[in-house]
Amino acid sequence: MPTGTCPDCEAEVHVDTDVDKGDTITCDECGTELEVVGLDPVELDIVEGDDDEDVDEEEEE
């Protein structure tokens, strides 16, 4: 089973072999929702809009 690294907590995340680019999965360690942005190698990115960091950045502008 392929694995990627959670960009939030750096835990190893197992990815199903039939996953497609653009699919979302959840990190078992921290619960962050992740988007599959690359397949070979597996690359994961945090799904935008679910965290408070975006709100804080908008308030600073």
C-alpha positions as CSV (number, residue, x, y, z in Angstrom):
1,M,0.0,0.0,0.0
2,P,1.5,3.4,-1.0
3,T,2.1,6.0,1.7
4,G,2.4,9.8,1.8
5,T,3.3,12.2,4.5
6,C,0.8,14.4,6.3
7,P,1.9,18.0,5.8
8,D,0.3,19.0,9.1
9,C,1.7,16.4,11.6
10,E,4.3,14.6,9.3
11,A,2.7,11.2,10.1
12,E,2.9,8.5,7.5
13,V,-0.5,8.2,5.8
14,H,-1.5,5.0,4.0
15,V,-3.2,5.6,0.6
16,D,-5.4,3.0,-1.2
17,T,-4.0,1.8,-4.5
18,D,-7.1,2.9,-6.4
19,V,-6.9,6.5,-5.2
20,D,-7.1,9.2,-7.8
21,K,-5.6,12.7,-7.9
22,G,-8.0,15.1,-6.3
23,D,-9.5,12.5,-3.9
24,T,-9.6,13.5,-0.2
25,I,-8.5,11.3,2.7
26,T,-8.1,11.9,6.4
27,C,-4.9,11.6,8.4
28,D,-5.4,8.9,11.1
29,E,-3.0,10.7,13.5
30,C,-4.3,14.3,13.5
31,G,-7.6,14.1,11.7
32,T,-6.6,16.7,9.0
33,E,-8.5,16.4,5.7
34,L,-5.9,15.9,2.9
35,E,-6.2,16.1,-0.9
36,V,-4.1,13.8,-3.1
37,V,-2.2,16.1,-5.3
38,G,0.3,13.6,-6.7
39,L,0.4,9.9,-7.3
40,D,4.0,8.9,-8.1
41,P,5.2,9.6,-5.5
42,V,2.1,10.2,-3.4
43,E,1.8,13.8,-2.4
44,L,-0.7,15.2,0.0
45,D,-1.9,18.7,0.7
46,I,-4.2,20.2,3.4
47,V,-7.7,20.8,2.1
48,E,-8.3,24.5,2.1
49,G,-11.2,26.1,4.0
50,D,-11.3,23.7,7.0
51,D,-8.8,25.5,9.2
52,D,-8.7,28.8,10.9
53,E,-5.4,29.9,9.4
54,D,-7.2,31.2,6.2
55,V,-9.5,33.4,8.3
56,D,-6.6,34.8,10.2
57,E,-4.7,35.7,7.0
58,E,-7.8,37.5,5.6
59,E,-8.2,39.5,8.8
60,E,-4.6,40.7,8.5
61,E,-5.0,42.2,5.1
